[in-house]
Amino acid sequence: MSLDTRTTSTTIVLAPGRKGGGSFLDTKWGERLIAVFVPIALLGVWEVLSRTGLLDDRFFPPPTGIVSRVRLHARFR
């Protein structure tokens, strides 16, 4: 009795932008979604961590606090 150890594999390569096989995130719209969502998510995490005291707000004030200060200073110029 002999054991066959040969394996076969098939690789299918699709050109960029072609339909089929790829994930939504590999498309142009998926990349745009990531480009918008990741910074918003990071700002949200920063806001929560700063508000809960897990980040020292002397060094990392919440983003909403930064925006309100900028608006306050811009109003008096």
C-alpha positions as CSV (number, residue, x, y, z in Angstrom):
1,M,0.0,0.0,0.0
2,S,1.5,3.3,-1.0
3,L,0.4,6.8,0.1
4,D,0.1,9.4,-2.7
5,T,1.5,12.7,-1.3
6,R,1.1,14.8,-4.5
7,T,-1.1,17.8,-4.2
8,T,-2.6,20.0,-6.9
9,S,-3.6,23.6,-6.6
10,T,-5.1,26.1,-8.9
11,T,-4.6,29.8,-8.6
12,I,-7.0,32.2,-10.3
13,V,-5.7,35.7,-10.8
14,L,-8.2,38.4,-11.7
15,A,-7.3,41.7,-13.1
16,P,-8.0,44.7,-10.7
17,G,-11.5,46.1,-11.1
18,R,-12.9,42.9,-12.6
19,K,-16.0,41.3,-11.1
20,G,-15.9,38.1,-9.2
21,G,-13.9,36.5,-6.4
22,G,-12.9,39.8,-4.7
23,S,-14.2,41.4,-1.6
24,F,-16.1,44.6,-1.5
25,L,-13.2,46.2,0.4
26,D,-11.0,45.5,-2.6
27,T,-13.1,47.8,-4.8
28,K,-12.8,51.5,-5.3
29,W,-15.9,52.2,-3.1
30,G,-14.5,49.8,-0.4
31,E,-11.3,51.8,-0.3
32,R,-13.2,55.0,0.0
33,L,-15.3,53.6,2.8
34,I,-12.2,52.6,4.7
35,A,-10.6,56.0,4.0
36,V,-13.6,57.8,5.6
37,F,-14.5,55.3,8.3
38,V,-11.1,54.7,9.9
39,P,-10.4,58.4,10.7
40,I,-13.9,58.8,12.1
41,A,-13.5,55.6,14.2
42,L,-10.2,56.8,15.5
43,L,-11.6,60.2,16.5
44,G,-14.5,58.4,18.2
45,V,-12.2,56.1,20.2
46,W,-10.1,59.1,21.1
47,E,-13.2,61.0,22.3
48,V,-14.4,58.1,24.4
49,L,-11.0,57.4,26.0
50,S,-10.5,61.1,26.8
51,R,-13.9,61.6,28.2
52,T,-13.7,58.4,30.4
53,G,-10.3,59.5,31.8
54,L,-8.3,56.7,30.2
55,L,-6.3,59.4,28.3
56,D,-4.9,62.3,30.1
57,D,-6.9,65.3,28.7
58,R,-3.9,67.6,29.4
59,F,-2.1,65.9,26.6
60,F,-5.0,64.4,24.6
61,P,-8.0,66.7,25.0
62,P,-11.2,65.3,23.4
63,P,-11.6,66.2,19.7
64,T,-14.8,68.0,20.4
65,G,-13.0,70.2,22.9
66,I,-10.4,71.1,20.3
67,V,-13.0,72.0,17.7
68,S,-14.9,74.2,20.2
69,R,-11.7,76.0,21.1
70,V,-10.8,76.6,17.4
71,R,-14.3,78.0,16.8
72,L,-14.1,80.2,19.9
73,H,-10.8,81.7,18.8
74,A,-11.9,82.1,15.2
75,R,-15.0,84.0,16.3
76,F,-13.0,86.7,18.1
77,R,-10.6,87.5,15.2
